[in-house]
């Protein structure tokens, strides 16, 4: 694997592993292809509205989070390679190396993780797709509690937000693992219309981000309600 040189403390060249640098677009594309095979092999995804994702330029996919499969599912069915912000606890051993290799971003949720923030902004500045679970952790998946990070990335990166609803049953028999839809069951992934979070002023003050968070929550909640009506979930 190719390593890029950097200067050590004594001026010597040392190698920097890909996991220590920004996210790999090629890796994210590999992850998307793996996700396609895995998700269609284990479940029956029904993808609605994927054409709404802008074909180029920076974009944020804001995904509700009620199943462990939400991230891999969206990564597999999204029309573009996606770099998800994923909790650092998942980056352990071989799985951590794999996630780094497919362009995913490790984030420490207990602090203001400046490294993760920088790499996420880099993805957007390079015209890539950033995937975020705006609720921060898996829960009811109803967008009821949003963190301000999504607003910051949208305003700072000048990226439209595409709401994504992943809807699958977790209360039916047949589940081998808790918080996973039953194998070979249908999982609906509904992409919404892109929208701008900011007010057009470009302000990144606390007040501006709080106002943007309110706007985002309203749009995401409305999309989830529409997705449920559309799919009957």
Secondary structure, DSSP 8 states (H G I E B T S, - for coil): ---EEEE-TTS-EEEE-GGGS---HHHHHHHHHHHHHHHHHHSEEEEE-GGGS-SSS-EEEEE--SSTTHHHHHHHHSSS-EEEEEEGGG--HHHHHHHHHTT-EEE-TTS--HHHHHHHHHHHHTT-EEEE-TTSS-SS-S--S--THHHHHHHHHT-EEEEEEEE--SSSS--SSTTS--TT-EEEEEEEEEE--S-SS---SHHHHHHHHHHHHHHHHHHHHHHHHHHT-
